[in-house]
Amino acid sequence: MQPATAIDYRQLTERLAVSELTPSAAEAHGILCGLICAGHPDAERTWTEELLRGTDPADLLAQECRQSLHALAETTREEIEGPGLGFAPLLPADDASLTERAIGLYDWTRGFLYGLGVAGVDEQELSEQTREIFRDFAAITHLDLEGLGEDTEEGEESLMELQEFVWVAAMLVYEERGQPEGPAP
């Protein structure tokens, strides 16, 4: 499952080195998606400030990072809010190792939970289905990624299923919390 964004994963990860948080591109995207799916009214600004806190606005590397973040934020919001199934988590390319892609999914999930926290989402205010998503995402952040070993067909299938679950779960959170007009009746 490749993201529909035209953002280069490795390049964005390199640019994010200016951040005190030093997130991967996947984690940064997860934070943004968490904020958007939570219905945060100013998700992009909050996200950018969170990632670039403490950087000098005049620093050229910080400016490049800010431009990349802005492009990613615009595309991501369009994908999440738009019709169809254009949204996908920003993860390492399909030709990356199984371990690298699993770490990317771990990072994205952790970032998504962080974004929900920054947005002030109270788990007790959510439906049972969305609370279950919280628990499942927390479980993903506790997976033993070191034990993955070499790329195997079984590992590939498991990772694909997990990616699809995370994608669907994020969209369910958006349906409940993030849609501008509120949850569907």
C-alpha positions in Angstrom: 0.0 0.0 0.0 1.8 3.1 -1.2 0.8 6.5 -0.1 -0.8 8.7 -2.7 1.4 11.6 -1.7 4.3 12.7 -3.9 6.5 13.2 -0.8 9.8 11.3 -0.8 10.0 9.4 2.4 13.7 9.4 2.9 14.1 13.0 1.9 11.4 14.1 4.4 13.0 11.9 7.2 16.4 13.7 6.4 14.8 17.1 6.6 13.1 16.3 9.9 16.5 16.0 11.4 16.1 19.7 12.3 13.3 18.8 14.6 14.0 18.3 18.3 11.6 15.3 18.1 13.7 13.8 15.3 10.7 11.8 14.0 10.8 9.6 10.9 8.6 10.7 8.0 6.1 8.0 9.1 5.9 9.3 12.6 5.5 12.9 11.5 2.7 11.9 9.1 1.0 9.9 11.8 1.0 12.9 14.1 -0.6 15.0 11.4 -3.2 12.3 10.6 -4.0 12.0 14.3 -4.6 15.7 14.5 -6.8 15.8 11.4 -8.7 12.6 12.3 -9.3 14.1 15.8 -10.9 17.1 14.2 -8.3 19.6 15.4 -9.3 23.0 14.0 -5.8 24.0 13.1 -4.0 20.7 12.6 -1.3 21.9 10.2 -0.2 24.8 12.2 -0.2 22.8 15.5 1.7 20.0 13.7 4.3 22.2 12.2 4.9 24.1 15.5 5.2 20.8 17.3 7.7 19.4 14.9 9.7 22.6 14.4 9.6 23.9 18.0 13.0 25.4 18.9 14.2 25.8 15.3 15.4 29.1 13.9 12.9 30.2 11.3 15.7 31.8 9.3 17.6 28.5 9.2 17.6 27.2 5.6 17.2 23.6 6.6 14.2 24.4 8.8 12.7 26.4 5.9 13.1 23.4 3.6 11.6 21.2 6.2 8.7 23.6 6.7 8.0 23.6 2.9 8.0 19.8 2.8 5.7 19.7 5.8 3.3 22.2 4.2 3.1 20.2 1.0 2.5 16.9 2.9 -0.2 18.6 5.1 -2.1 19.9 2.1 -2.0 16.6 0.3 -2.9 14.6 3.4 -5.9 16.8 4.3 -7.2 16.5 0.7 -6.8 12.7 0.8 -8.4 12.2 4.2 -11.3 14.6 3.5 -11.8 13.8 -0.1 -14.0 11.2 -1.7 -12.7 7.8 -2.4 -9.8 5.9 -0.9 -6.9 8.1 -1.7 -5.5 8.2 1.8 -2.7 5.9 2.9 -0.1 6.3 5.7 3.2 7.6 4.6 5.5 4.6 5.0 8.9 3.4 3.6 8.7 2.2 0.0 7.6 -1.3 -0.8 11.2 -2.2 -1.8 12.5 -1.4 1.7 13.1 -4.3 4.0 10.3 -5.9 5.9 11.9 -4.6 9.1 12.2 -1.1 7.8 8.5 -1.1 6.7 7.4 -2.6 10.0 9.3 0.1 11.9 7.6 2.7 9.7 4.2 1.4 10.5 5.1 1.3 14.2 6.3 4.9 13.9 3.2 6.0 12.1 0.9 4.4 14.6 2.8 5.9 17.5 2.6 9.3 15.8 -1.1 8.9 15.2 -1.7 8.3 19.0 0.6 11.3 19.8 -1.5 13.5 17.4 -4.7 12.4 19.1 -3.1 13.3 22.5 -2.0 16.7 21.2 -5.6 17.3 19.9 -6.9 16.6 23.5 -8.9 13.5 22.6 -10.3 11.9 25.7 -10.6 8.1 25.2 -13.7 8.1 27.5 -15.6 10.4 25.1 -15.2 7.9 22.2 -17.4 5.1 21.0 -16.5 1.6 22.0 -15.3 0.9 18.5 -12.9 3.9 18.6 -11.7 3.0 22.1 -10.9 -0.5 20.7 -8.8 1.2 17.9 -6.9 3.1 20.6 -6.1 -0.2 22.4 -5.1 -1.9 19.1 -2.9 1.0 18.1 -1.2 0.9 21.5 -0.7 -2.9 21.0 1.1 -2.2 17.7 3.5 0.2 19.5 4.5 -2.8 21.7 5.3 -5.2 18.9 8.7 -6.9 18.9 10.1 -5.5 15.7 13.6 -7.0 16.3 12.1 -10.5 15.9 11.0 -10.0 12.4 14.1 -11.4 10.8 14.4 -11.7 7.1 11.7 -10.9 4.6 9.3 -13.8 4.3 6.0 -14.3 2.5 4.3 -14.8 5.9 5.8 -11.6 7.2 4.9 -9.6 4.1 1.2 -10.8 4.4 1.1 -10.0 8.1 2.5 -6.5 7.5 0.1 -5.9 4.6 -2.9 -6.9 6.8 -1.6 -4.6 9.6 -1.2 -1.7 7.2 -4.7 -2.2 5.9 -6.1 -2.3 9.5 -4.3 0.9 10.5 -5.6 2.7 7.4 -9.2 1.6 8.0 -9.0 2.3 11.7 -7.7 5.9 11.0 -10.6 6.5 8.7 -13.0 5.3 11.3 -11.6 7.7 13.8 -12.0 10.5 11.2 -15.6 9.5 10.6 -16.3 9.7 14.3 -14.2 12.7 15.3 -12.7 14.6 12.4 -15.4 15.3 9.9 -16.2 19.1 9.9 -19.9 18.5 10.3 -19.4 16.0 13.1 -20.2 12.3 13.1 -22.8 10.9 10.8 -26.2 10.3 12.4 
